[in-house]
């Protein structure tokens, strides 16, 4: 297996471009990343309820009045709202970038497939065969979801076919008869290969976990102040408090789900279909 990886790497370097994927790919993720969003938000929901009742309990035990904490309370809730808005905006913009890159990749692959028609029938058939393998590898890369071994295998397979395509195009470009075809095919292949780096980078660009942790902490602090300050002279309004906790948990869930396109409810399946549809061009 190691020898095969070295051989693929050599093909890619000899072809004249840098490899677009790493061939040693098993990544280590944090506990927060490995835990599903619904589990995180369910735990947060329960903890926020607990913090409300903790604040309520400590308020009943307190001797001094909590009225003086009004400005602090307002500032804390304002900070929570600001952080929620900022984090949601960041997650949504990153999701939109990932969606755009997949569409661009499908267009780049489709363009390169069409430009294979500029060669002779035998070369065109060879190109289309390798394009079919490349498209399958890129489909498998997304469908692997969170399985690192399958992701690595899909990357390696895409590298292999990308190397073969580039090597064939580079070899044919030495023939003056293929000048027009090569001038069209080489930039198309280059764009097809380069976009994979952008897609990989966009997939890894997520909201920093420190920001998420800060969001959790502020949410818990706000829940505590609801119990300690808001309900100090009257009974706890369970409907209002429950609504605040539920909606905050839902917004945080959406933020996390947007940031994890390989799993969850919000995904990129509809955009990935554009790459799957390229198979029809190769039949």
DAURHU-V19062 format. One record per pair of residues at least 24 apart in sequence whose ideal C-beta (glycine too) atoms are under 6 Angstrom apart, sorted by the first residue. I is the first residue (numbers start at 1). J is the second residue. Records with the same first field share a line. If there is no record, write none. Layout:
BEGIN
I=J, J
END
This chain:
BEGIN
8=159, 160
11=163
12=163
15=163, 166, 167
20=193, 196, 197
21=155, 159
25=152
26=148
32=209
37=253, 256, 257, 264
41=249, 252, 253
44=249
45=249
47=220
48=223, 245
51=220, 223, 224
52=223, 226, 227, 241
55=224, 227, 228
56=227, 231
59=228, 232
66=228, 229, 232
69=229
73=225, 229
76=221, 222
77=222
80=218, 222
83=215
84=251
87=207, 211, 255
88=255
90=207
91=207, 255, 258, 259
92=258
94=205
95=258
97=202
98=202, 261
99=268, 271
101=198, 199, 202
102=268, 271
103=271, 274
104=195
105=195
106=274, 275
108=191, 192, 195
109=192, 278
110=278
111=188
112=188, 189, 192
113=281
115=184, 185, 188
118=181
119=181
128=282
130=161, 164, 165
132=282
133=161
134=161
135=278
138=275
139=275, 276
142=272
145=262
146=262, 263
162=193
165=189
206=259
207=259
219=248
END
